[in-house]
């Protein structure tokens, strides 16, 4: 019954806030709500601006409390392929012109897709800008005029093959990505092309492999004894391996000491297909067995159970995707962006699939009726930062840290301020003089210079958690004087009133009178001050993080997220990195101030008339 009444009362408050007060109370009904606390609560819940602040603040609070459960934070995560991606959820959205059975080829790049249709047209989608001046979406005119039959998307460049055997490259060419070997320019019968990080490959039908690009980071040379015997090539980030025409797998480069050159002995014969991720290679033998080698770090060799045989195998950045002979699709490896979560219709083979394309963090499945089904990285709701980290994830987890520091600091401030203000105001005399002089000394300390000095003497051995506790304590210890003065002034005003005199006459202890009789009667005024102090402590913590004393990255806070945006390039080019942290911080702070103003007006109704 009591629960029902509470719900009814909340409903009435909500209705009055947004739809007006309703019917006018009678004299007897009005008399029932004239107790001070009930009057304050009633006035507060009738203040629409204050209630708007409550709703907004509660939304922010729930976001930072519940959000980390759905967006867990990995402090060690960074990805150079995902740097400074703007807000978008269309990184895997294939243009409508390519659908309905017209897809001839798709290649997934870092944050973009590249494709060609049966008419020879080339399309790009997603975020295609590589630098301030290079945009892979700006397809060269000569590529648009040619009939393209195959495409390959690399880290910062694109490769295309025409029906006449001519190769085209566009994008970043600073490290030789555009320098197609002279012998390959005339036009060959190419059967495979590929693009990786700053290097590309093209294989002819007579087994001759062309490689070009950045030779300082990748092994882009081929030993002569292997030329004209290569059947297929698989590219990792900085290496490659070849499937030979005799069914063996060879490392045909010169860096034989690398982990990629340590090919299992079982692959000396009977291999039918090879594929690669960023750091690993896999080979399929005639009997269907899989062999992995390289730097296995993301479960690339953790193959799920499946029935049938693998018909086609493709590698992304840290995952593999395979099409089985029974029509089912499987994926395994890293699942940071859901790239191994195959849609149920594909995993069960319910939808006939004609082609599979996989790369980096996206997968594309083309069905028999021309539909394209995608899974993996679709985009970032709020973009990424300079290390490729999701802004939304860091915003949610950083807000929890910022609010925790602000809340604990306020609690420390309130405990100290109530104790010192209560004792000083009630007892007066020498104790009052001493405590107020201490408060003046504390309030006279310049906070930010003191914090910066403290930051310089903190030893490097102090952990991030200890640093966070230190910030809470410092904020609490230096913020109590104003609250103490407020409490002292309020107690001075009420300590001579009748109920205090009556308590003294009854022999009630002095401490009991202060903390059980006086403080509850001035609690509403204190609550207003504490609410406003919460917003102030949040701002102060963010200021400290911005200046370098606060929580140090990679642990995020709203303050240190803004620290990395302190240059003109970020402000002009990567607006999402500072707009969203500043926006939610400003909204949350304003909401708290609205609540504080609402409480002040509820406690002192005449304050709005002044």
N, C-alpha and C positions, 0 to 999 in steps of 0.2 A: 504493500500500500504506500509506504514511504517512497519507494522507488518510482511509483507512478506519479506521485505529487512532484517529485524532483523533475521528472521528464516534462510534466505539464508546465512547471515554472520556467524551465529552459525554453520551451516552445513559446511561452508568452513573451519572454525577453527577446527571442529572435524575431517574433512578429512585430514587436514594438520598435525594434531597431530598424527594420527595413520597410514596414508598412504602416507606421504611425502608432499612437498610443492606444487606439481602440476606444472603448467606452470610458467616460469620465467616472472616476471613483466617487462613491458616496462619502458622506462625512464619517460614518462609522468605519467604512473600509479604509479610509485614509488614516484614521486614528490608529489602525492596527499596524501601520508601517512607519511609525514615527520614532522608533528606536534609532539611535545614531548609526549603528552599523547597517541596519536594514535600509535606512535612508541613503547612506553612501552607496550601498550595493545597487539600490534601485536607480539612483541618479547615474551611476556608471553604466549600467546596462541600457539606459535610455539614451546614452551618448553614442550616436551612430558613428562618429569619427573614431572614438575610442574602440568601439566594437570592431570596426574595420581593421584597426591596428591589431586587435587580438586575433582576428581571423588570419591576417597576413603573417603575424609572428608565429602562430601555431602551425601554419603551413610550412614556413621555413624550418621550424623546429622538427616537425615530422620528417621533412626532407633530409635533414642532416642526421636524424636518429635512425630512420628506417632505410634511407637510401643506401648506406654502406652494405646492408645485407644483400642488396641486389647488384650493387656496383662495388665489389671488393677492390681494395687498392693494393697493387704490387709495387712496393717502393723501388725495386730493382729494375722495373720495366723501362725500356726505352727502345725506340725503333727509328732508325734513320730514314726508312722508306715512308714514314708517315708524318714527317715534320710539317708543321704549319698548314694543316689541311683545314679549310674553312668549314663552317657548319653546312652540312649537306647529308641527305639520306639517299642520294642517287648515284653512288659510286658504282653500282652494279646494274644500273637501269639501261637496258639495251634499247636503242632507238626503234621506234615502231616501224621505220622503213626497212629494217633488217628482218623483221618477223614474217610469219606466214610462209615458211618454207624457202625463204630467200637467203638464209645464212650459209655462207661458204666457209667462213673461218672466224674464230674469236680468239683473242689473246688477252689475258688479264695482266695489267701492269700494277704498279705500286698502289696508286689511288685512282686509276683510270682503266678504261677498257678500250680495246682496239679491235675492229672487226671489218670484214668485207662481205659483200653479198654476191649472189650469182650473176649480177650485172656488172661486177668489177668495181663497184663503188666502195669507198673506204669511209668508215665512221669512227668517231671517238666519243666517249662519254665519261662522266665522272669529273674529277678534279685533274685537269691536264697541265696546269701551269707548273713548270719545273723551277724557273728562276723569275726574277722580275721582268726579264726580256724574252724568255723562251717559253712558249706555250705549245705543247704537243697537239693541241686541238687545231692549230693553224696548219692544216695539211697543205703541202706544196702543190702548186698548180700542176706540175708535171705528174704528180701522183694522181690527182683528180682526173687528168686526161687519159691516164693509162687504165687498162683492164687488169685490176689486181686480183690475184687468185689465192694469195696467202699473206698473212701478216704476222709479226712478232713484236710484242711489247717488252721493252727493257726498263731498266731503272730510270734512265733519263733520256732515252731515245727510242725511236720506232723504226722498224724494218719492214719493207713490203716487197713482194715479188709479183711481177707482171706476167701475163700469159705468154710474153715473148722472151721470158727468162732474164729480164732486166731487174736489178736490185735498186731500191730507193731507200735512203736513210734521211730522217729529219729529227730535230731535237738538239740536244747538247753534243757538240763535236769537239770540245776543247781538248779531250784526251784521245783523239783519234777514232771516235765512234763512227764518224762519217767517211773515213778514209778506206773505201772499198778497194781491195786489191785490184790492180790494173787488169789482170787476167780474168777477173770475175765481172768486169764492167761491160765487156763486149756482149754478154748474154750467153748463158749456159742452160743446160737442162737440169735445173735445180730440183731436188726432190724434198729438201727440208731446209728451212731457215730457222734461226733462233737468236734471241737477244737476251742478255743478262745485264749485270752491273758493269757498264762501261766497256763491254765488248760484245761482238756479234759473231755468228757462224752461218755458213751456207754450204750445203752438201750437194754435189752433182750426182747424176744417175750412174756415172762410172766410178763412184766412190772417192772422189777428190774433195777434200775438206778445205774451205777457206775460213780463216779466222782473222779478225782485226779489232783494234781497240787499244785499251790501256794495258801495255805490256808490263808496267811496273807492279801491278797488283794481281794480274791474272796471267796464267800460263797459256798464251795465245799463239803458240807455235806447234807445228805438227812434224814429227819425224818422217823423213822421206820414205822409209821402208814400209810405212803404214798407208801412205797415199795410194789411191785407187783400189783400196780394199775395205773401205769404211762403208757400212750399211746404214748406220744411224748414229747420231751424236746426242748426248744429254749434257746440258749446261747447268752447273751450280753457280754460286755467286762469283767465284774466282777460279774455277777449274772446269774441266770437262773430261768425259770418258767416251769411248767409241765402241759400238757394236760392229764387229768385223764380219765379213762375208762368209767366214768359216764357222760362225756361231760362237765365237769367243768374245770376251770383253777385254779391251786393252786400254791402258792409259797411254795415249799416243803423244803426250806432251813431253817436256824435258825435266820437269820438277818431280823426279821419281821418289823423292824423300817425303813428299806430302802424304797425309792420311788418305787422300783420294786415290793415290797410286797403289795402295795396299789392297789390291783386288783379291777376293777369295779364290783359292785354287780351283774350287768347283766350277768356276765360270770360264774355264779354258775351252769349253765346248757346250753345245746344246742350248745356248741362250737364244731366246726368241724376241725379247724386248728389254729396253732399259728406260729409266726415268731418273729425275733428280729433283731434290729440293735445294734450299740455299746451301746446306752443309752436308748433305748425304746423297748417296746413289743407291739404286735398287735394280736388280736384274731378275727376269723371270726365265726359268728354264722350261724345257719342253714338258716336263712332268708337272708343271704348275708351281714348283717350289720357288720361294722368294729369298734372295740374298741381299743383305744390306751392308754397307760400309761407309766410312767417313766419320764425321763428328756428330754422332747421334746424341741429341740433347732434349728433344721434344717428343719422344715416344714414336719416332718415325718407323721403328721396327715392331711396334706393338699392333700387329695386324689383327683385326677382329675375325671371329669365325664366320665362314661363308661357305655356301654350297655352290658347286659348279667350278668353272675355270675363269680366270681373268682374261677378258678379251682385249681391253685397252687400259693402259695405266698412265696417269699424269701426276706431276708433282707441282705443289704450290711452294710457298716460301718455307713452311715447316710442316707440311702435311701432304699426304698422297690421296688421290681419288682414283677409283677403278670402276670400270664397267664390266660386269660379269656376262658370261655367255647366256645366262638365263634371263637377262634384262635387268637384274638388280644392280644398284649402285652402292658402293661402300666407300667410306673415307676414314682415315685414321691419322694420328699425329697431334700436333698442337691444335687446341680448340679455343684460343683466346677470343676469336671473333665469330665463333660458331661455324667455322669452316668445315668441321667434320660432322655437323648435325645434318645429315641428309634428310630431306623431306620424306615423310612416311610413304608417299605414293611412289617415290623412286626407290627407296630402300626395300620395299616389298615387291618391286617389279610390276606394279599395277599400271604404270604408264609406260608405253613403249618408247625407249630412248634410242635415237639414231646417232647422236654425237655427244661427247663430253669434252669440256674445255676447263682447264684448271690452271691457276697461276697466282702467286703471292697469296692473297687472302680471300679470293673469290672462286666460286665454281659456277659453271654454266652447263645446264643440261638441255639439249634440244630434242624435243619430242617429235613423234612421227607426224603430228599435225602442224608443226612449225612453231609451237609455243616454246618459250625460253623460261626455264625454271632456274632460279639462282638461290644460292645460300652462301653464307660467309659474311664478309664485311660489306655492309650496305652503306655505311657512312658514319658520321659523328654529328650528334645533335647540336653540340656547341663547339665543334672543331677540336683541333689538337694544338699542343704547344711546340716549342723548339726542339723537344726531344721525342716528339711523336706520341705524347701521353694525352689521353682523353681529358678534355677540359671538364666535362660533366662529372666524371669520376673523381677528379681532384677537387672540384668545387664542393661536391657532397661531403667527401671525407675531410676536406679542409675546413668546412663550416662546423663540423663537429668539434674539431680542435679549437677553433676560435671561440665558439660558444662555451665550451668547457672551461677554457681559460677565463673568459669573462665571468661566468657563473661562480666559479670557485673564488676568484678574486673578490667578487661582491660579497660572498659569504664571509670571507676573512675580514673585509672592510666593515661589514655589519656587526660582526661579533665584537671587534675592537671598538668601533664607534659607539655601540650601545653600552658597553661596559664603562668606557671612560666618560662618555657624555652623561650616563646615568649617575655615576658616582660624583662627578664634578658638579652637576646641577643640583643634586639632592643635598649633599653634605656641605658644599660651599667652602668658604674659609681658605685655609692654607692648602688643603687638598685641591680645591678648585683652582687656585692660583698656580699650583705646581703642574697639574695636568694640562691646563690651558697653555702654559709656557712650553710644555713638551709638544703640544699640538702645533703651536706656532713654529717651533723649530722644524718639525717634520714637514709642515706645509711650505716652509721656506726653502726646502731642498729642490733645486731645479731637476725635474724628473727625467727628461730626455738626456741631458748631459750625464746625469748620474747613471742612467741605464747603459749608455755607451761606454762609460768608464768601466762599469762592472763587466760589460761584454769583453772588453780588452784584457781583463785580468782572469777571466774564467779559463781554466786549463782545458786543453783539447780533449782530455780524457773524460770530460763531462758528457754523458750520453744525451740523446735528444729528449728522452723522457725526463731526465733530471733537469735539463734546461727548461722544459715546459713547467715543471713544478716550481723552479726558481722564479720564473716569470709570474706565476700565480701569487707566490708569496710576496715578491717585490711590489706588485701592483696592490695587493691587499694592505701591506704595511705602510705604503706611502699615500693611500687614498682615504684613510679613515678620518683625518681632522675635520673635514667639512661636515660629515655626518655627526661626529662627536659634538661639534658646536650646535648643530640643529637640535640634537637630543637634549643638550644642556639648556638651551633656550626654552624648549617646550616644558621641561621639568621645572624650571624656574617659574613658569607661568602657572603651573597647576599644583605645586607642592604645598601651597597654603590653602588649598580648597578644602571644603568640609569633609569629604570622604577620606582625605589624607589625615586630617586632624582626628577623625573618628577612629581610624586604624591605629594611630599612635596612642589614643586614649585607651584602646582595647589591649594595648601591650603587644601589638604585632611587631615582629622584628623589622629593623630598618631595611635590610636587603629584600625582605619579602614585600615591603611597601613599594620599594623602587621598581622591582622587576615583576611583581604580580598585580600591583594596583595602578601604578602610574604609567608604566610603559604600555600596557594594553590600551590605555586611553589615548595615547599619542601614536599608536602603531600605524594608523592610516597615513599620518604625515611622513613617518619614516619609510613606509612602503613606497610612497611617491618618489622619495629621494633615492631609494635603492633601485627602483626600476630605471630611473634615468642614469644611475651610476653603472648599471649593467651595459647600456649602450656605450657609455664612455669608456669602460674597461675593454670592450670589444674593439673600439676605435684605437685605444692606446696599444693593445696587443698587435693590431695590424700595423700601426705606425712603427712599433719596435721591430717587427718582422721586416717591414719595408726598409728600415735603416740598418738591418743586419744583426740586431741583438736578439730578436725573437726566435721562433722555431726555424731551423735551417732546413732547406730542401735536402733530400727529396720529400720529407714529410711536409704535406701541404697545409697552408692556412690561407685565408683570404688575403692576408697582408703580404706574405711572401710570393703568392701568385702574381700580385701586382708588381713586385720588385723586379721580376724578369721582363717587365714591359716598360722599363724606364729608359727608353730610347726612341728617337723619332722614327726609325725604320719600323719598329713594331707598332707604334701608334698609327702610322699611316698605312702600312701594308697588311698588318695582321690584327685588325681591330677587335676580333672576337676574343683575343687573349686577354684584353683588359676590360672590355665592355661588360662581359658577363660577370666576372668577379666583382667589379665595381657596382654593377647593377643590383645583384642580390645583397651585397653588403649594405648599399644605400637603402634598399627597400626594408631590410631587416632592422637597420638602425632607426629609420623613420617610424616604422611600426612600433618599436619599443618606446620611442619618444611620444607617439600618439597615445599609447597606453598610459604613460606617466602623466601626460597632460590631462587625460581623462580622469585619472585617479585624483589629481590635484583639484580639478573642477568639482569632482564628487565630494571631496573632503571639505572644500571651501566654495560653496556655490556662488558667493559674492565675488570670487576672483575674476569671473568672466565679465563682471560689470565694470571692473577697474581698467 
